[in-house]
Amino acid sequence: MLLMIPGPIEFDPAVLRAMSRPTLSHMSTEFAAIFGEAFHILRDVLLSRTGQPFVMAGSGTLAMDMAAANLIEPGDKALALSTGYFSDRMVEILERYEAQVRRVSAEVGVLPSLEEVERVLSEGGYKLVTVTQVDTSTGMLCDVKALARPAWWMASGPPLGRRCGRRSGGVDVYFTASQKAIGVPPGLAILVASERAMEAFRRRTTPVRSYYADFTKWLPIMQAYERKEVAYFGTPAVNLIYALLESLGQILEEGMEARFRRHRLLGRAFQAGIQAMGLGMVPRHPGGHREGTPGFGV
């Protein structure tokens, strides 16, 4: 039986076999070399040579929490686009760290308009803008580049450093969970922060309120592993790192552009099949975009 849900996805047999290897000590040089190689390939897959990757034992919610915990201080203003369950969860997390959150939303099945986002941002004072690229609860797909352009200049002023990846279009922090497009069973939270985001973190005037998610604790560990050196703060998910290395290698072997094309083709074919069966989808327009809102939704 094949259950077609957003995640966990179906996993390649080679990825699952990689997990069955004997568990090395996380303090061994052999494991450090494996983790370091995974970091090297992860940068290519995430199209980010200058951003700082974090690979943590935890779910995608940990990555959400990590972003908010390290970049938000009490009283900071944040703008959140509401497109479903997970974007609303981000609001809860931001409020937990005492951010002043402004939510921009629309009726179910329609994306908030880019014009409304620009209008709110023009009020000024926003430190952070959050958007869920694909909210799996609704299937709404946002064009993050279209949103990042006004957010980059209107919310934060001129850039302080390079952007995370060649395709990020001004996004400073992006994150996911291993069981999504990365193709690894659940258990890894993956986050990349740009130089600009790391500089904002270093300018904090209050301590990070989360102990486990604190960049201060994890940054030297991630940097050491990328150098293939042994380091310790919390025990990594050793066997999932084996699987991560295998899956990332498969992604690069296929080629990033080829993988993007394949997923777009499969997505469109699946949507066409649903419509041919006379079934409806939550997004009211193809790809989740709103008519009359150019560039927002693909």
N, C-alpha and C positions, 0 to 999 in steps of 0.2 A: 504494500500500500504506500503510495506517495502522497504525503501531506504537503501541499504547496502553500507555505506561509512565508512571511518575510525573513524569518530566521528562528531557530537554527536552520540553515540550508542543508542540502545533501552534500556530504563531504567525499572528496576523492579518496579512493582506497589507500593510495600512497601516503596521504596525510594521516589517516587513521593508523596505518602501520608504523609511521614515525613515532606516534604516541606510545606504542607498545615496547619501545626500547627500554632497557634497564634505566632506572632513574639515577642519574649522576648526582653527586653532592653539588649543591648550588655554590659551594665554596671551592670547587675544583677548577683548575685551569682549563680542563677539557670543556666543561660547561661554559666557562667564560668565553672561550673561542667560538662556541656554537651561538651563544647569545650575541656576541659581537658581529658575527657574520649576518645574523638576522637583522640587526640594526642597519648594517650596510645596505642590504637589499631593500629594507623597509623605506629608506630614504628615496630610492628609485621608484618604488611603487607609489609612494605618497607624493612624488614629484617635489620633494623638498630637500635641497642640499644645505640650506642655512638654518632651517627651523630646528628646534630641539624636540626629539621624540621621547615619549615616555611610554613604556610598556609595563603594565601593572597587572598583578593577579587580582581580578575583580570583573564585574559586569560593566556594561556600557554606562550604567548609572554612576559608577565610580568616576568615569571620565568626565561626565557632566558635573559632578560634585567637585572634582579637582579643578576644572576651569573656573567655576564660580569662587571656590574657596581661596584661590591664589590671586585672582584679579579684582575681586570685589571687597571693598571695605564698607563699614556701616555708613549709610547716607549716600553712597554712590547712586547715580541715576542709571537705569538700564531700560532699554527698549526691547520687548520680546514680541516676535511675530507668533501669533497663535494659529496653528494649522492642524492641531490634533492633540492626542493624549501626551505625547512626549515633549512637544513644545510647551504644553502647560505644566509638565513636570519641571521643566527648566525654570519656570516662573517660581514654583515652590522652592526650588533650591536657592535661587537668588534671594528670595525673601527670607530664607533661613539665615542668610548671611547679612540681613538687614539692608539690602538694596532697596531703593525706591523704584519699583518696577512699573513701567507703563506698558500696557498690553495693546497691541493692534491686532484686530481679528476681523473676520467676515463670517457670513453664514456658512454652514457646513457645505463643503463641495466647491467653495469658491475661495481663492486666495485673497488675502488683504491686498489692496491696491498699492502699487509703488508710489503713487501720488500721495496717498495717506501717510506712508512711511516717511517720505521726504518732508511732508508738512510737519509731522511730529518732530523729526530730527532738527528742523529749522528753528525750533524753540531753543535748542542749544543745551549744553551741560551734560549730555549723555556720555558715560564712560564706556558702555558696552551695549552692543546690539546682538541679540541671539536669534538664530533661525535654524529650523530643522530642514535639512535639504529634502529628505523624504520622510514624512511622518507615516510610519507603517500602520497606524491606527486608521488613517483615512485615505492613504495613497496619494496625498497632495505632494506635488513636486515643485520646489521653489528653485528659481534661477538665482543661486547665491551670488554670482558675479554682478547681476543687475542690482541686487540689494547692497552689495559691499561698496559699490562706487559712491553712492551718496553717503553711506555710513562712514566711509573712510575720511571724507573731507568735512562733513557736517557735524559728525559726532566727536571726532578726535583731532581734527586739524591735520596738517601735513604729516606724512609718514616719518617715523623715527628710524626705521630700519627696513630691510627687505621683507617682502611678503613671504609667507610660508612656502608656497610652491609655485611653479610656473603657471598653474591653472587656477590658483586660489583667488585671483582678482581682488586682493585686498583683505582677505580673511586672515586674521591673526592667530586664531586657535581653531583647530578642527579635530574631531574625535569620533571614534566608532567603537564597536565591539567586535571581537574576533569571529563571531559566528555569522557576521554579515558578509560583505563582499570580499573580505580577507580570506574566507574559506577555511576557518579553523574552528573546532568545537568551542562552545561557550567557556569563558573563564579568563579572557584577557581583555583589559581595557586599554585602548590605544589612543594616544593624544599627541599632537604636535603643536608646539607653540613657536611663533615667529620671534625673531630678535626683538621686534617691537613689543610683543607681549611680555617677553622675559624682562625687558627694561621697565615696563610698567609694574611688573611684579617686584623688581628690586627697589622701586620707588615707594613701596608701601610704607606707611607710617605706623601700622598696627600689625601685631603678629597674625599669622594665618591661624584660623580657628580650628581647622581640622588637623589632627596629628598625622593620620595615615596619608592624607592627600597633599601634604605640604611639599611644595617644590624644593624647599630648603633641604628636606631629608632625602628626596629622591634624585635631585639633579646630579650630585657627585656620583651616585650609584649608576645612573644611566650613562654618564660620561665615561666611567671606568669600564663598564661592559662594552661600550662602543670601541674602546681601546683594546678589548679582549683581555681585560684585567679583572681579577676577583675583587668583589666589593659586597657589602651587606648592609641593608637596613631592614628589609622584610623578605621572607622566603619567596622567591619567584615560583611560578607554576612550571616546573622544569620540563615535564613532558609536553605541555602545550607550546613551549618554546621550540621543541623539536618539530612539532607540527607546523608552527609558524614559519620556520625556516624552509620546510618542504613546500608549503603552499605559496610562499612568496616567490620561491624559485620557479614554480609552475606558472605564476602570473607573468613574470618577466620573460619566460620562455615563449609564452603565447604572444607577448608584446602588448604594451599598454593600449595603443591605438586599436589594435585588433580586438582586444578585450572590450573596449568601450563600444566598438561597432557591434560586436556580437550581442552584448546586453541590450543595446538600443533596438536591434532587430528582433530579438526574442520578446522584449517588452511590447513592441508594437504589434507583433504577431499574436501575442496573448490577449492584448486588448481587443484586437480585431475579432478574435475567436469568441470572446465574451459577448461582444456586440452582435455577432452573427447568431448566437444562441438566444438573442432577445433579452439578455440580462443587462442590468444597469450597473454603473460604477458610482462610487461616491463623488469623485471629481466630475464636475459638470461639463468640462471641456477637455479635449485631448491633452494629455500630459499634465492636467491639473491647472492650466493657466486660465486667466480671466480675460475675456475678450475686451479689446480696447486698452489693454495694459501691455504695451510692447515691451518685450525683453524680460518680463517677469513671469516665469513658468515656461517650461520647455517641453 
